[in-house]
């Protein structure tokens, strides 16, 4: 594939994703993107050690410490001692945290649904046709 074309396509996709993300951003009274991302990872992959969260989320350990503390203060995650290493602990989602992730996903899907409804049939089909590839590149690798 042509490197220039790939670079141009990547730039267009980055701009489109950024704009879509801003259009579907939740109201300001909800969690930040970082909080929701960490909580989603914990719900999907947990329980996890803070270091594992940092690696999966590409965050510095002090950032994870702050995010986990904030999520814990909201009752969305809890800590469980690591039986293999008493200095460490696992972070796990509470039922309230699991519900918060499900609610946030449903709200985002609803906002995306509004955007998709504005497309004509051919545009909608093109988006659907791209979903498998988009899901593949969205997964952490």
N, CA, C and O of each residue as an XYZ file, in Angstrom:
564
protein
N       0.850     -1.185      0.000
C       0.000      0.000      0.000
C       0.888      1.238      0.000
O       1.955      1.236      0.613
N       0.468      2.259     -0.660
C       1.187      3.522     -0.780
C       1.294      4.188      0.587
O       0.281      4.419      1.247
N       2.536      4.502      1.020
C       2.756      5.090      2.353
C       2.117      6.469      2.483
O       1.592      6.813      3.541
N       2.161      7.260      1.408
C       1.560      8.590      1.459
C       0.052      8.485      1.620
O      -0.556      9.211      2.407
N      -0.537      7.576      0.867
C      -1.989      7.376      0.976
C      -2.365      6.892      2.369
O      -3.343      7.363      2.949
N      -1.598      5.961      2.904
C      -1.860      5.459      4.251
C      -1.768      6.588      5.267
O      -2.597      6.675      6.172
N      -0.775      7.447      5.126
C      -0.600      8.577      6.037
C      -1.775      9.546      5.933
O      -2.273     10.037      6.946
N      -2.209      9.814      4.726
C      -3.360     10.707      4.524
C      -4.639     10.095      5.090
O      -5.442     10.782      5.721
N      -4.819      8.793      4.855
C      -5.993      8.103      5.392
C      -5.971      8.131      6.921
O      -6.998      8.345      7.564
N      -4.799      7.915      7.485
C      -4.660      7.923      8.946
C      -4.999      9.301      9.509
O      -5.665      9.403     10.539
N      -4.551     10.345      8.848
C      -4.852     11.706      9.311
C      -6.356     11.979      9.241
O      -6.928     12.549     10.169
N      -6.991     11.575      8.148
C      -8.445     11.772      8.026
C      -9.203     10.997      9.093
O     -10.143     11.512      9.698
N      -8.784      9.744      9.319
C      -9.455      8.923     10.326
C      -9.261      9.516     11.723
O     -10.202      9.535     12.517
N      -8.068      9.997     12.030
C      -7.809     10.603     13.338
C      -8.700     11.827     13.564
O      -9.257     12.005     14.647
N      -8.825     12.644     12.561
C      -9.685     13.828     12.672
C     -11.142     13.417     12.850
O     -11.845     13.961     13.702
N     -11.598     12.450     12.042
C     -12.993     12.007     12.144
C     -13.275     11.406     13.517
O     -14.305     11.706     14.120
N     -12.374     10.563     14.018
C     -12.579      9.947     15.340
C     -12.618     11.026     16.414
O     -13.470     10.982     17.301
N     -11.716     11.982     16.347
C     -11.706     13.074     17.327
C     -12.998     13.865     17.313
O     -13.550     14.182     18.367
N     -13.478     14.184     16.125
C     -14.723     14.959     16.012
C     -15.932     14.154     16.500
O     -16.794     14.679     17.205
N     -15.984     12.879     16.117
C     -17.089     12.033     16.589
C     -17.035     11.926     18.110
O     -18.062     12.033     18.781
N     -15.857     11.719     18.643
C     -15.711     11.581     20.097
C     -16.205     12.832     20.819
O     -16.856     12.730     21.858
N     -15.906     13.994     20.285
C     -16.398     15.241     20.899
C     -17.919     15.339     20.810
O     -18.566     15.836     21.732
N     -18.488     14.867     19.705
C     -19.947     14.952     19.528
C     -20.702     13.990     20.433
O     -21.862     14.234     20.766
N     -20.056     12.897     20.834
C     -20.757     11.914     21.669
C     -20.290     11.966     23.118
O     -20.666     11.117     23.927
N     -19.473     12.959     23.443
C     -18.967     13.099     24.810
C     -20.129     13.239     25.780
O     -21.103     13.937     25.499
N     -20.019     12.564     26.936
C     -21.107     12.645     27.914
C     -21.167     14.015     28.577
O     -20.218     14.793     28.494
N     -22.277     14.304     29.231
C     -22.377     15.572     29.957
C     -21.259     15.690     30.993
O     -20.740     14.681     31.470
N     -20.897     16.908     31.332
C     -19.766     17.147     32.221
C     -19.940     16.600     33.632
O     -18.953     16.469     34.356
N     -21.159     16.278     34.045
C     -21.353     15.781     35.398
C     -20.966     14.310     35.542
O     -20.957     13.779     36.653
N     -20.645     13.645     34.425
C     -20.261     12.236     34.460
C     -18.775     12.065     34.708
O     -18.084     13.006     35.096
N     -18.301     10.874     34.483
C     -16.881     10.566     34.642
C     -16.076     11.153     33.493
O     -16.606     11.395     32.409
N     -14.805     11.377     33.738
C     -13.913     11.810     32.670
C     -13.672     10.626     31.736
O     -13.968      9.480     32.075
N     -13.140     10.920     30.576
C     -12.806      9.856     29.623
C     -11.810      8.887     30.257
O     -11.946      7.672     30.112
N     -10.812      9.420     30.959
C      -9.800      8.574     31.599
C     -10.400      7.664     32.653
O     -10.064      6.482     32.719
N     -11.285      8.204     33.477
C     -11.929      7.397     34.513
C     -12.753      6.274     33.885
O     -12.680      5.121     34.311
N     -13.529      6.625     32.877
C     -14.373      5.630     32.228
C     -13.533      4.572     31.514
O     -13.882      3.392     31.530
N     -12.444      4.979     30.898
C     -11.583      4.027     30.208
C     -10.974      3.037     31.194
O     -10.972      1.831     30.944
N     -10.460      3.538     32.309
C      -9.868      2.660     33.322
C     -10.932      1.741     33.906
O     -10.706      0.540     34.051
N     -12.087      2.296     34.241
C     -13.158      1.478     34.800
C     -13.605      0.409     33.804
O     -13.848     -0.732     34.196
N     -13.715      0.757     32.541
C     -14.098     -0.219     31.512
C     -13.083     -1.349     31.421
O     -13.455     -2.515     31.288
N     -11.813     -1.005     31.492
C     -10.758     -2.024     31.459
C     -10.870     -2.943     32.658
O     -10.728     -4.158     32.522
N     -11.121     -2.385     33.825
C     -11.254     -3.192     35.039
C     -12.470     -4.102     34.933
O     -12.397     -5.273     35.304
N     -13.585     -3.582     34.433
C     -14.789     -4.396     34.274
C     -14.529     -5.524     33.271
O     -14.910     -6.668     33.517
N     -13.892     -5.212     32.158
C     -13.677     -6.184     31.083
C     -12.587     -7.194     31.413
O     -12.719     -8.369     31.074
N     -11.500     -6.757     32.076
C     -10.314     -7.604     32.258
C      -9.979     -7.933     33.709
O      -9.108     -8.763     33.968
N     -10.661     -7.292     34.658
C     -10.282     -7.366     36.057
C     -10.595     -8.686     36.712
O     -11.197     -9.567     36.099
N     -10.188     -8.825     37.954
C      -9.389     -7.878     38.729
C      -7.965     -7.747     38.172
O      -7.392     -8.699     37.641
N      -7.423     -6.544     38.313
C      -6.091     -6.230     37.782
C      -5.247     -5.516     38.834
O      -5.768     -4.794     39.684
N      -3.942     -5.732     38.760
C      -3.018     -4.945     39.571
C      -2.924     -3.553     38.947
O      -3.120     -3.409     37.740
N      -2.629     -2.531     39.743
C      -2.468     -1.185     39.166
C      -1.448     -1.135     38.028
O      -1.659     -0.422     37.048
N      -0.361     -1.871     38.141
C       0.637     -1.887     37.066
C       0.088     -2.448     35.769
O       0.443     -1.991     34.682
N      -0.790     -3.451     35.892
C      -1.421     -4.021     34.692
C      -2.356     -3.006     34.048
O      -2.436     -2.907     32.823
N      -3.066     -2.250     34.893
C      -3.948     -1.195     34.369
C      -3.108     -0.160     33.629
O      -3.466      0.267     32.531
N      -1.990      0.243     34.231
C      -1.106      1.248     33.609
C      -0.639      0.774     32.232
O      -0.650      1.547     31.274
N      -0.231     -0.489     32.129
C       0.230     -1.012     30.836
C      -0.904     -1.065     29.813
O      -0.723     -0.671     28.660
N      -2.054     -1.544     30.229
C      -3.184     -1.658     29.288
C      -3.685     -0.292     28.820
O      -4.089     -0.130     27.668
N      -3.654      0.680     29.717
C      -4.170      2.019     29.408
C      -3.091      2.978     28.908
O      -3.392      4.115     28.545
N      -1.839      2.526     28.886
C      -0.712      3.360     28.468
C      -0.631      4.624     29.323
O      -0.525      5.739     28.813
N      -0.685      4.412     30.649
C      -0.636      5.511     31.610
C       0.538      5.324     32.553
O       1.013      4.208     32.762
N       0.997      6.425     33.117
C       2.037      6.363     34.139
C       1.421      5.827     35.435
O       0.268      6.135     35.738
N       2.162      5.040     36.195
C       1.628      4.501     37.452
C       1.028      5.553     38.394
O      -0.010      5.281     38.997
N       1.635      6.748     38.552
C       0.983      7.731     39.428
C      -0.405      8.161     38.926
O      -1.291      8.453     39.730
N      -0.592      8.199     37.617
C      -1.901      8.548     37.058
C      -2.922      7.466     37.396
O      -4.065      7.766     37.741
N      -2.502      6.210     37.295
C      -3.399      5.101     37.633
C      -3.761      5.155     39.110
O      -4.910      4.922     39.485
N      -2.780      5.461     39.942
C      -3.038      5.561     41.383
C      -4.121      6.594     41.659
O      -5.035      6.340     42.444
N      -4.026      7.756     41.020
C      -5.037      8.810     41.205
C      -6.401      8.384     40.674
O      -7.424      8.593     41.327
N      -6.407      7.784     39.484
C      -7.680      7.364     38.886
C      -8.358      6.287     39.735
O      -9.566      6.343     39.966
N      -7.583      5.315     40.194
C      -8.152      4.246     41.017
C      -8.691      4.821     42.327
O      -9.767      4.436     42.783
N      -7.941      5.740     42.926
C      -8.404      6.353     44.184
C      -9.717      7.105     43.963
O     -10.619      7.043     44.799
N      -9.824      7.808     42.849
C     -11.056      8.544     42.558
C     -12.216      7.582     42.323
O     -13.311      7.787     42.845
N     -11.977      6.535     41.539
C     -13.026      5.546     41.281
C     -13.437      4.848     42.568
O     -14.612      4.545     42.773
N     -12.467      4.598     43.428
C     -12.757      3.954     44.713
C     -13.600      4.877     45.601
O     -14.525      4.423     46.274
N     -13.273      6.171     45.597
C     -14.044      7.118     46.417
C     -15.483      7.246     45.934
O     -16.368      7.612     46.708
N     -15.720      6.948     44.661
C     -17.074      6.980     44.095
C     -17.807      5.648     44.284
O     -18.979      5.521     43.928
N     -17.109      4.662     44.846
C     -17.718      3.351     45.060
C     -17.784      2.493     43.820
O     -18.567      1.545     43.762
N     -16.962      2.814     42.811
C     -17.014      2.099     41.538
C     -16.024      0.944     41.455
O     -16.206      0.019     40.664
N     -14.978      1.000     42.271
C     -13.995     -0.086     42.343
C     -13.640     -0.341     43.802
O     -13.865      0.494     44.678
N     -13.084     -1.514     44.026
C     -12.578     -1.866     45.345
C     -11.200     -2.485     45.201
O     -10.729     -2.739     44.092
N     -10.565     -2.723     46.332
C      -9.238     -3.329     46.348
C      -9.317     -4.682     47.036
O     -10.088     -4.889     47.972
N      -8.493     -5.590     46.540
C      -8.403     -6.924     47.107
C      -6.925     -7.263     47.235
O      -6.189     -7.112     46.260
N      -6.457     -7.717     48.400
C      -5.031     -8.025     48.544
C      -4.580     -9.086     47.542
O      -5.330     -9.999     47.196
N      -3.349     -8.944     47.093
C      -2.747     -9.934     46.199
C      -2.141    -11.019     47.079
O      -1.175    -10.747     47.791
N      -2.677    -12.244     47.054
C      -2.153    -13.288     47.929
C      -0.710    -13.667     47.607
O      -0.004    -14.183     48.473
N      -0.265    -13.421     46.388
C       1.106    -13.752     45.997
C       2.099    -12.670     46.384
O       3.298    -12.937     46.453
N       1.630    -11.456     46.637
C       2.511    -10.332     46.962
C       1.755     -9.386     47.887
O       0.948     -8.578     47.429
N       2.014     -9.486     49.165
C       1.279     -8.700     50.165
C       1.464     -7.197     50.007
O       0.704     -6.422     50.588
N       2.460     -6.771     49.232
C       2.655     -5.329     49.005
C       1.742     -4.810     47.908
O       1.573     -3.600     47.757
N       1.161     -5.710     47.149
C       0.344     -5.323     46.006
C      -1.114     -5.671     46.261
O      -1.456     -6.333     47.241
N      -1.958     -5.208     45.356
C      -3.387     -5.484     45.458
C      -3.985     -5.532     44.061
O      -3.395     -5.061     43.088
N      -5.164     -6.110     43.997
C      -5.937     -6.134     42.767
C      -7.039     -5.086     42.871
O      -7.570     -4.825     43.950
N      -7.366     -4.498     41.739
C      -8.486     -3.560     41.659
C      -9.604     -4.295     40.943
O      -9.390     -4.871     39.877
N     -10.810     -4.278     41.531
C     -11.940     -4.925     40.906
C     -13.135     -3.994     40.909
O     -13.273     -3.140     41.786
N     -13.982     -4.164     39.934
C     -15.177     -3.324     39.813
C     -16.216     -3.770     40.829
O     -16.372     -4.960     41.105
N     -16.916     -2.798     41.376
C     -18.064     -3.087     42.227
C     -19.288     -3.243     41.323
O     -19.231     -2.881     40.148
N     -20.374     -3.767     41.842
C     -21.594     -3.813     41.022
C     -21.990     -2.426     40.518
O     -22.472     -2.288     39.393
N     -21.789     -1.401     41.343
C     -22.092     -0.031     40.920
C     -21.188      0.374     39.751
O     -21.639      1.042     38.821
N     -19.919     -0.029     39.796
C     -18.991      0.266     38.709
C     -19.380     -0.438     37.427
O     -19.303      0.144     36.345
N     -19.802     -1.698     37.544
C     -20.245     -2.435     36.362
C     -21.467     -1.769     35.738
O     -21.562     -1.651     34.516
N     -22.401     -1.336     36.582
C     -23.594     -0.642     36.064
C     -23.220      0.680     35.395
O     -23.802      1.053     34.376
N     -22.244      1.389     35.975
C     -21.823      2.670     35.401
C     -21.246      2.474     33.999
O     -21.505      3.280     33.105
N     -20.469      1.414     33.805
C     -19.902      1.140     32.481
C     -21.008      0.787     31.492
O     -21.025      1.290     30.369
N     -21.920     -0.066     31.904
C     -23.029     -0.433     31.014
C     -23.863      0.787     30.633
O     -24.265      0.939     29.480
N     -24.117      1.653     31.613
C     -24.910      2.866     31.354
C     -24.154      3.788     30.392
O     -24.747      4.318     29.453
N     -22.859      3.981     30.616
C     -22.063      4.852     29.743
C     -22.015      4.305     28.318
O     -22.114      5.066     27.355
N     -21.863      2.985     28.182
C     -21.853      2.381     26.843
C     -23.188      2.577     26.147
O     -23.230      2.893     24.958
N     -24.276      2.392     26.879
C     -25.608      2.565     26.289
C     -25.832      4.014     25.862
O     -26.396      4.271     24.799
N     -25.389      4.956     26.691
C     -25.556      6.374     26.348
C     -24.732      6.736     25.111
O     -25.208      7.459     24.236
N     -23.494      6.234     25.040
C     -22.663      6.503     23.862
C     -23.281      5.877     22.617
O     -23.302      6.496     21.553
N     -23.784      4.654     22.747
C     -24.412      3.983     21.600
C     -25.637      4.769     21.128
O     -25.891      4.880     19.928
N     -26.378      5.304     22.074
C     -27.551      6.109     21.702
C     -27.125      7.358     20.930
O     -27.738      7.703     19.920
N     -26.077      8.034     21.401
C     -25.605      9.244     20.701
C     -25.040      8.896     19.322
O     -25.233      9.647     18.365
N     -24.347      7.765     19.217
C     -23.839      7.330     17.911
C     -25.002      6.952     17.002
O     -24.958      7.212     15.799
N     -26.039      6.342     17.563
C     -27.228      5.999     16.781
C     -27.851      7.217     16.128
O     -28.319      7.150     14.992
N     -27.858      8.326     16.844
C     -28.388      9.577     16.278
C     -27.548      9.997     15.073
O     -28.084     10.423     14.050
N     -26.226      9.872     15.204
C     -25.348     10.243     14.085
C     -25.554      9.300     12.897
O     -25.614      9.747     11.752
N     -25.661      8.002     13.168
C     -25.867      7.037     12.085
C     -27.208      7.261     11.383
O     -27.310      7.089     10.168
N     -28.220      7.640     12.134
C     -29.550      7.862     11.545
C     -29.534      9.006     10.538
O     -30.405      9.077      9.672
N     -28.557      9.896     10.641
C     -28.469     11.025      9.713
C     -27.820     10.639      8.379
O     -27.815     11.433      7.438
N     -27.272      9.413      8.299
C     -26.623      8.965      7.063
C     -27.639      8.388      6.097
O     -28.689      7.889      6.503
N     -27.312      8.462      4.792
C     -28.170      7.773      3.836
C     -27.823      6.280      3.868
O     -26.862      5.885      4.528
N     -28.586      5.459      3.170
C     -28.420      4.006      3.226
C     -27.015      3.558      2.800
O     -26.437      2.673      3.431
N     -26.461      4.159      1.741
C     -25.136      3.776      1.272
C     -24.053      4.146      2.290
O     -23.135      3.363      2.536
N     -24.161      5.325      2.872
C     -23.186      5.740      3.886
C     -23.270      4.836      5.119
O     -22.245      4.440      5.675
N     -24.472      4.518      5.535
C     -24.663      3.637      6.684
C     -24.040      2.265      6.402
O     -23.354      1.704      7.257
N     -24.280      1.734      5.216
C     -23.712      0.432      4.830
C     -22.184      0.482      4.820
O     -21.531     -0.483      5.217
N     -21.615      1.595      4.373
C     -20.155      1.728      4.353
C     -19.585      1.726      5.772
O     -18.542      1.120      6.017
N     -20.258      2.398      6.704
C     -19.805      2.391      8.098
C     -19.882      0.977      8.660
O     -18.938      0.512      9.299
N     -20.988      0.297      8.428
C     -21.160     -1.069      8.925
C     -20.096     -1.988      8.331
O     -19.560     -2.847      9.031
N     -19.788     -1.815      7.048
C     -18.771     -2.647      6.389
C     -17.391     -2.442      7.000
O     -16.561     -3.350      6.959
N     -17.135     -1.279      7.559
C     -15.825     -0.988      8.152
C     -15.711     -1.438      9.610
O     -14.617     -1.406     10.173
N     -16.809     -1.853     10.230
C     -16.797     -2.152     11.663
C     -15.822     -3.252     12.071
O     -15.130     -3.107     13.079
N     -15.749     -4.351     11.316
C     -14.824     -5.428     11.694
C     -13.389     -4.932     11.747
O     -12.662     -5.224     12.697
N     -12.981     -4.189     10.737
C     -11.613     -3.665     10.709
C     -11.391     -2.648     11.825
O     -10.336     -2.650     12.458
N     -12.366     -1.785     12.074
C     -12.234     -0.797     13.149
C     -12.146     -1.472     14.513
O     -11.354     -1.058     15.360
N     -12.951     -2.502     14.730
C     -12.886     -3.235     15.995
C     -11.531     -3.900     16.174
O     -10.995     -3.940     17.282
N     -10.977     -4.422     15.085
C      -9.659     -5.084     15.157
C      -8.571     -4.091     15.553
O      -7.725     -4.411     16.388
N      -8.576     -2.894     14.970
C      -7.516     -1.941     15.311
C      -7.782     -1.238     16.632
O      -6.882     -0.615     17.197
N      -9.013     -1.332     17.132
C      -9.337     -0.700     18.419
C      -8.850     -1.524     19.605
O      -8.648     -0.983     20.692
N      -8.659     -2.827     19.407
C      -8.232     -3.689     20.509
C      -6.776     -3.416     20.855
O      -5.941     -3.246     19.966
N      -6.466     -3.372     22.171
C      -5.057     -3.168     22.552
C      -4.215     -4.327     22.037
O      -4.631     -5.485     22.085
N      -3.058     -4.007     21.556
C      -2.278     -5.053     20.959
C      -1.005     -5.288     21.608
O      -0.248     -6.162     21.184
